[in-house]
Amino acid sequence: MALFKKKASCHAAATEPTGRGKKVALVGNPNVGKSVLFNALTGAYVTVSNYPGTSVEVSRGSAVIGGETFEIIDTPGMYAILPITEEERVAREILLNEAPDLVIHVLDARNLERMLAMTLQLIEAGLPVVLVVNIMDEAERMGLVIDIPLLQEKLGIPVIGAATAKKRGLADIRQAIAGFDRTRHAVFGYSRRLEGDIDAVAGLLAGNYALAKRALALLLLQRDEEVAALVRKTEGERYGEIEARVKEKAFERRGSFHLDLSLERKAIVRGLLDGVFCQPDQRRATFGERLSRLAVRPATGIPLLLAVLYFGLYKFVGDFGAGTVVDLLEGKLFEGLFNPWITGVVKGILPWPVWQELFVGEYGIITLGIRYAVGIILPIVATFFLFFSVLEDSGYFPRLALLVDRVFKKIGLTGRAVIPMVLGFGCDTMATMVTRTLETVRERIIATLLLALAIPCSAQLGVILALLSKAPGALLVWGVCLLLIFLVIGFLTARLMPGEAPMFYMELPPMRLPQLSNILTKTYTRMQWYFMEILPLFVLASVLLWLGKITNFFETMVDWLSPVMAAIGLPRETAVAFIFGFFRRDYGAAGLYDLQTKGILNPRQLTVAAVTLTLFIPCVAQFLIMKKERGLKVALAIGLFVSAVAFGSGWLLNEVLVATRLL
């Protein structure tokens, strides 16, 4: 029988870190609103970096609350203190090694019973905990009633009801951070037998630890290897006796310890929620819930996905972003006004033609590099990230992950991989970084390969949609080719690469109307990151192309590629777009845009060029991230493989189109 009691805590407060102020760690399951709370607390003062020794990204920011500076840490999602995934291990490492002065556990009010077990574990570990029961607005809309003051009384820690996406509860959270008192919290008792097992191990621990010895004993009994290594290092010669006692208890409870512990924790949670939580016997489903069900069922989810792609990618990004806005900026502003004016200014300042070419020539920094970056790429990236932020803030992506999970398993991935795949349509470099959230190395390599091969970034996609939209047959051929190559290469890779497919699980946040402030913040942040990355590369590419031109090396490269272009049915001038593609895929797509406006390519050639260029080698930035994430050998192998597939597919497609005269 589980027991419940409350008493004063005997754990001393952690020593205050110097330099950046007290540390506040945000923990909780994925998709419960940790990042929204992090952004609300820190504003724009954020740094993102890999946690030492891992490829898992951790966000850190500063916040001034009550006149005191705090370092806020947004930890990766975790389901329990006993870790399974690399993300959970990193979150636990932060709790173990960084000794946060406060741990804010964020959970979903709609799943209070399931998630409250982790709150018990955090309190049991002797950590200074504040509980944020988030997404209260959706819970209330569902008719759920949660007595926050009673739950706070039972837990003995601050408990705050919040809806952080709507700024509700933020003032109370800040107040809890500024005035936190860790002198009291609840202590939860287990059955007499389990308490005896815990005491038998905890009584042997003599060292100083960040977690309470009671929690360490439970982790040792659950055969936690990282904690065992920590105890071995701390206890020294005493570890042999501890290990023997753990093995003895594990043998006595073999096959039942994990189940018994889980059942007893569930009993404690049920006791806590008695009188705290109630739900109506019957209620009407909200519009968001009905839409959520439609989004995950294949019969309705697939048409919904096609509608999202049509109106979002094709009409908004392709037609409006790559068409209307690009025509305005690139055509009227740059070509009509800015380029002629700046060309006259530069020629008036620099009398030497060779230096004029560097800035305003055919491959000039201003007339080509900046024109491409600002006039062509920026509006496409802006419209895509705006579209992406709307989908993200609405809660659609986790539903999409469930929808495609069955198909993705055929290509060695799970539904979780839909996030980097969709993000790849914005920027493959960013998406390659996000593959680190996938569970296994095998899944990360497959996802990296498919991103490098068949996922066009937003700028490339937007330009190609604009180019092919006037020829629906060409657009259909391009789309079918990419989809087939994506599935075939993924299927073959999954069969040839050793390893087991990971399990798939994902929290479902509520589907709701996106918040305008969240959309604008996310869009601005991503655009800033992307533009700061591409502008220097476009300038560098222009300089290298200028050097290649004045040394005739550029013409030599065109000569080298001309036989390849001829083999896939393309004119010699198309080699220029592929050379641009060495620097960035979107740079190459912009070069294809120039060729189309000059009338050099017919519909068949444009289709072949679009397919081949989409499949072409990763850009420099993506290759460098691939090298960082997967290693040099894997990055080189992927680059060579992708190039071979690109030109092989281009040749085959050209032969088919010539033979069938489809275009």
N, C-alpha and C positions, 0 to 999 in steps of 0.2 A: 504494500500500500504506500503510495507516495505521500510524503508529509510536506507541510508548508509552514514556514516560520520566518520571523524577521528579527535581526539583531544588528548591532553596530559592527561595521567592518573593521578589521584589524590590519588592513593593508595600507601602508604609508603611501602618500602621494609620490608620483614619480618626480625625479629631479627636473627642474625646468631647463630646457635646452637654451643655449645662448644663441644670439645672432638673429634668428628669424622669429623669435617668440614661441609661445606655447604651441604644441602640435594638436590639431584636431583631425582625427581620421574618420572619414565617412565610409561605413561598411553596410553591406546588405546584398540581397539577391540582385541579379541583373534586372533592368527594366522596372525599378521601383522608384526612380526619381532622384538617385544620388547625384547625377551630373547636373540636373536642373538646380538642385540645392547648392551644389558646388559653384555653379555659375552665378547664382544669386548672391552667394556670400562673398565671392572673390572678384566679381566684375571682370575686367579685362587683364588683370595682373596675374597671368597664368603661365606656367612653364610645363611642358610635356616632355618626358624622357623615359627611356627604358629603365626598369628597375635593375640595379647592378646584378650582373651574371645571368640575366634573362632577356627575352625579347618582349616582355610584357610592359605595356605603356602605363605610366602612372602620372596623373596630373597633380600639380601642386600650385597653390596660389596663396596670396596674403589677404587678410581681412583685418580691419580695425574695428573692434567691437568693444563698446564700453570704455573707449580710450586706450585699449590694450591691443597690441598686434598679435595676431594668431596666424600660424601656418596651417592652411587647410589642405588635406590630402584626400583625393578622390581615389579610393582603392578599387581594384577590379572586383567584379561580382563574385560573391561567395555564398554558399548555401549552409555551411557549417564550419566550425573551427577545425574539424578534421578535414584536410584538403584532399581533393581528387585531381582537379585540373591544375595546370601551371598558374592560371589566374588566381585560383584559390590559395595556392602556395604563396604567391607574392603578397596577397592580402594578409595572410597569416604572418608572413615574415615582417611586414610593417608593424603588426601588433607586437611581435616578439622582440624585434631589434630596435625599433624607433621609439618605444615607450611613449605612446601618445598621451598627452595630458587629459584628453577627452576622446571618447569613441561615440560617435553618433550612429546608432543603428536605424537605418531607414527601411521601413517595410510597407507593403501594400495592404491597406485597410481591408480590401476585399478578400485577402488570403491571410488574415490575422492568425488563425489557428495554426496553419502550416508554418508560417514564418516566425512565430513567437518562440519556437524551440531554440532558434539561434540566439535570441535575446537572453534566454536562460543560460546558454553556454557562455556568452560574453560576461554576464554577471557572475557566473560561477568561476570564471577565470580571474576574478578580482579586478576587472577593468573598470574604469570610470565611465559609465554608460548613460547616455541620454537616448531615449526611444522616440523616434518620429514616426507616428502612424500616418503615412502619406496617402494621397489619392482619396482623401475623405469625401470629396465632392461626388466621386463616382459611387462610393459605398453608400452615401446617403441617397443618391438617385436610385440605387437598387433597393432601398428600403432597409438597409442594415443600420443598426443602432449600436454605437460603441460608447460606453461610459468611460471617458478618458480619465476623470479624477479617480474613479474606483480602481482602474487598472494601475494608475500611478501609486495609489495607496498599497495595492497588493505587491507591486514590484519593488517599491521603495526607492525608485529612481524617477527623475523627471520624465514625464510622458507628454508629448505634444501632438495634438491632432492637426494635420496640415494638408494643404493642396498646393504644393510648391509651384506647380505649373501656372497656378493662378495667383501666386504671391501670398496665399493664405497661410498663416502660421509662421511666417519668416521672422516677424518681430519677437514672437515667443521663443523661437529657436535661438536668436541672437541673445536674448535675455538669459536663456538657459546656459549658453556658452560662457557668457560674462560672469554669471553668478553661480557656477556649478559648485556644489558641495559634495565631496565624495566620502563623507564620514559615515553614511548609512546606505545600505542596500539590503535587499532580501537575500536569504540563503535557503536553498531548496534541498530538502532531504529525500533520499531514495529509500527503497526497501532495506530492511536490516541486513540482508545478505549482501546486497550491492554496496551498502555503506561499509560493511566489514572489508570487502575487497579493496575499496578505495583507501580506507585507513591503513590497510596492511602495506600498500605501496607508498602512499603519501608520507607515512611515518618514517620511511627510510631516506627521504629526500632532505638533504642538509644544506644544499647550495642556495644562492640567491637567483631568483628567476623573475622574468617580467610577468608571467602568469602565475596564478595561485597554484600551490602544490596539489590541491584537490583536483583541479582541472588537468594538470600534468599527469597525475596518476591515471585519470580516465583515458587520456590520450595514449599513455603507455599500454594500458590494458586493451586499447583498440589497435595496438601494434602500429603506432605512428612512427615511421622510421626517422623522420626529421627530428621529432621530439626525443626519440631514443638517442640519436647522435648528440643532441644538445645536452642531455642528462649525462651521457657517457663522458663528454668533455668537461662538464662542470663537477661531477662527483668523483672522477678519477678512479681510484682503487675501489671505492664503495659501490661502483656500478655493477660489479659482479653479483653482489648480494641482491641489488635491486632487480637485475635481469632475472635472477633465479626466482624471486618472488613473483614477478610478472608472469613468467612461464608456468609457475605452479598454479596461479589463479586462472590463467588462460586455459590450462589443461582441465581444471575443475569445471570451468564454464564453457568448454569447447562446444562450438556450434550454436550457442545461445546468447553469448554476452551482448553482441551488437543488437540482437532483437530485443532482449530484455531491457537494455538501456533505452532503446528507442520507444518501447511501450511505456516505460516509466516516465520518460520525458513527456510523452503525449498525455499521460494521465495528469501530470503537473499542469500542463497547458490547459487542459479541460477544467481543472480546478480554478485556475486563474481566470478563465473566461466565464465562469459561473456568475451570473449577474452582471457581467461586463458587456457581453455580446449577445445580441438577439437578432433574428431575421424573420421576415414575414413568412407565413405558411405559403402564400401565393402572392405573386406580384407580376406586373406586366413588364416584359422585356423592354429596355430602352432602345432607341434607334441605333445607338452605337453597338449594343449587344447583337441586334439583328444583323447589322452590317458586318460585324465581326464573324458571325456564323456563315454568312454568304461568302465572305472573303476566303475562308479555309476549305469550303466544299468545292471539289473539282468542277461540278456542273455549273456552279455560279461564279466560283473564284476565277476560272480561266477567262470567261467573258469579261469579268471585271478587270482583270489584269490587262487584257487586250485594249479595253477602253482607256485605262490609265496610260498605257504606252502610246496609244494613238493621240489622245488629247494632250498628254504631258510631253512626251518626247517628240512625236512627229509634228503636232500643230504648234505647241508652245516653244519648244527648243528649236525644232527644225524650221518651221515656217516663220514664226515670229522672231526668234533669236538669231538664227543663221540667215534668215531671209530679210525681213523688214529692218531690223536693227543694224545688221551688217551692211545692207545696202545704204542705209543712212550714214553710218560712221565711215565705212571703208570707201564707198562710192562717192557720196556727196562731200563729206567732210575732208577725208584724206586726199582722194584722187582729184576732187574738184577744187578744193580750196587750199588745204594745208601743204600738200606736197609741192605744188607749183610755187607757193610763197616761200617755203623753206629752201627749195632748190635755188631760187634767186638770191636769198640771203647768204647761203653757204658759198655760192659761186662768187658773190661780191666780196666775201671775206677771204676765201682761199683761192689764189690764182692758179694753183697746180691741179690739173685735171685728175691725177691719180689720187690725190687726197679728197677731191670733191666726190670721187666715186665711193670712198669709204663711208661718207655720210649720206649722200643723196643719189648715188648711182643705182644701177640695176639691183645690186645686193647691198645697198647702203643701210647703215644702222637705223637711220630715220625713215627713209622711204620704203624699206622692206621690213626690217626687224621690228621697229616700233609700230609700223602700220599693221603688220600681221598681229602683233600682241594686243594692241588696243582696238584696232578697227575690225578685226576678224575674230580673234580668240576671246577677248574679254566679254563681248555681249553673249556669246554662246555659253561660256562658262557661267556667267551671271544667271542666265535663264535656267540652265540645268541645275545649279545649286539651289536656286529658288524653288524649283520643282521638287528636288530631292528633300529639301528642308520641310516642305509642306507634307510630303509622304511620311517623313520621319516623325514629325511632331504629331501627326494624326494617329500614330500607332499601327500603320499599315504593314511595315516591314516584318515584324514577327509573324503576322498572318501569312504574308507571302512566303516566309521561311517554312511554315507548316505546309503550305500548298505545294511547294516544289520539292519537299523533302524526299518523296518517293522517287521522283525522277533523278534528283541529285545523287541518291544512293547508287544508282546505276553507273555513275561516273566517278565513284569513289569519294563523294562528298556527302555532307548532310545539309539539311535546310539552313543551318547556321551560316553556311558559306554564301547564302544569298546576299548577305550584307556587303562583304567585299566585292561580290560580283556586280551588284547594283552600283556601289560606290565607284567601281571601275569605269562606269559610263560617265562619271564626272572626272576622275583622274586616276589612271592606272597606278601611278606612283603611290598616291595615298592609299589606294585599295590594297596594294602589295604589302604595305605596312600593316594594314588591318588584318591580313591573313594570320598574323601572330595570335589572334584570338581563337583560331581553330584548334581543336583538341589535340590532334596527332601531327607528327612531322610529315607523314604520308599525305594527309589531307592538305597541309600547307603547301607542299610541293606541287600537288595536282592543281590546287587553286592558283598558285603563282604561274604555272605553265599556261592555264586557260586564260588568265588575265593578260599575259604577254601575247597570246596568240589571237584570240577571237573576241576580245572585249574592247571596242573603240572608246577612247575618252570622249568627253562631251564636245570638245572643240572639233575633233576629227569627225565625230558622229554628226554634229550639227552641219558641218560643211558638206558632208556626203549626202545627208538628207536633203539639203538645199539643192545640191547638184542633180540628184536623181529624182527629185519629187516631180519634175516635169515629164518624166518617163516612168510611169507606174510599173511597167514590165521590168525595167532595169532595177528599180528599187526592190521589187519582189525577188528577182534573181540574186541580188546582193544579200538580202536578208536570209533567203533559204540557204545560200552557200555558207554564210557565217554560222547559222544554226546547226547545219549538218556537220561542219568541221568541228564545232564546239562539242557536239554530242559524240561523234565518232572518235575524236582524239581523247576525250574524257573517258569514254568506255574502254578503249584500248589501254590507256594508261592505268586505269583501275584494275584491269586484268593482269597487266604485266608488272606492276609495282607491288612488292610484298607488303603485308600488313593487313590488320583487320579494320573494318569500318568502325568509326566511333559511334557511341550512343548519342542520340539527339534529344535535347531537352531545352526548353526556352520559356521564360516567363512571358505572359501576354499582358502588356500594359493596356489600359482602356483605349478604345477608339473614341476620339473626340474631335471637335473642331480645332484645327491648329490655332495656336496663339500667335498673333501678328508679331509681337515683340520677340518671341522665340525664333520665328522664321527669319526675321531680319537679322538677328544676332548671329544665328548659325550661318546664314548666307554670307554675311559680311566677313565673318572669321575665315570661312573656307575660301572665299574669293581673295582675301588678303594673302593667305598662305599660298594659294595657287599662283597668283599674279607675281608675288615676290620671287617665286621659283622660276616662272617661265620668262619673265622680262630679261634677267641677266643671260639666260641661255639663248634667247633670240638675238640679243646684242652680240654675244660671243659667236653665234652661228653666222651672223652677218659679217663679222670681222674675218672669220675663217674662210667664208665664201669669197670675200674681197681679196684676201691673200691668195686663195686658189685661182682667182681670175687673173690677177696681175702676174702670177708665176706660171699661168697656163695649166696648173695642176687641176683646176676645176674642169677645164675642157678635156683633160686626160681622163678624169673620172667619168665624165659623160661618155667618152669613147669606150671605156671599159664596160660600162653598163649598156651601151647601145645594142650589142648582140643579144643580151638578156631581154631587153625591151622588144627587140624584133621577134624573139622566140615566143613571146606571149602576145604578139600582135599589136604592140604599141609603138608610136613614133619615137624618134630619137629624143625629142624635147621632153618626153615624160621622165627621162632619167633625172632631170632636175628635181622633180617632186620627190623622187626616191632618195636623192642625195640630201634634200631638206629633211626627209624622214629619219636620216641617221641622227640628227640632232634632237628632233621631237616628232612624234607621229602627227601632232596637230600642225606642226610647221609644214610637214609634207602635204597634209590635206589642204592647207592654205595655198601651197604651190599648185596643187591640182585645180583649185578654184581659179587661179590665174590662167592656167592652160585652157580651162573651159570657157572663160570669158573671151579668150582670143580665138575660139572656134577651132582649136587644133584637134580635138577628140570627137569622134562620132559616138553614138549611143553605145555600140558594142565595146569600143575601146574605153569609153568612160566607165562602163560596168566592170570590165576586166581590171582596169587601173584601180578602181575603188576597192574591189575585193582584195587584190594583191597588196595594196597599200595598207588596208585595214589589218591584214595578217602580218604585215612586215615587222621587222625586228623591233624590240622595245626601244623606246627613246633613251637617251643618256641617263636622265634622272631615274627612270624606272629600272634600268640596268644596275645603277649604283645601289638602289634600294634592294634589288634582288640579290646582289652580291653581299650586302650587309645582312640580310635576313636569312638567305639560304646558303651562302658561301660562294666562292669564286667558281669552283668546278660546276656546280649546279647552274649558276647564272650563265656561264659560257655555253654549257650544254643546251640550255633552254634557248639562248640566242641563236645558236647554229640550227637547232631543230626548227624553230619558228621561221627562220629565213628559208630553209628548204621547203617547208610546207607552203609558205607564201607563194614562192615562184612556181612550185609544182602545181599548186591549185590554180594559179593564174594561167599557166600553160594549158591545163586540162579544160578550164572554163572557156578559154578562147577557142580551143578546138571544137568543143561542143556547140558554142554559139555560131561558129562559122559553118559547121556541118548542118545545124538545124535552122539557121537563118532566123533565130528568134528575135534578134535585135539588129 
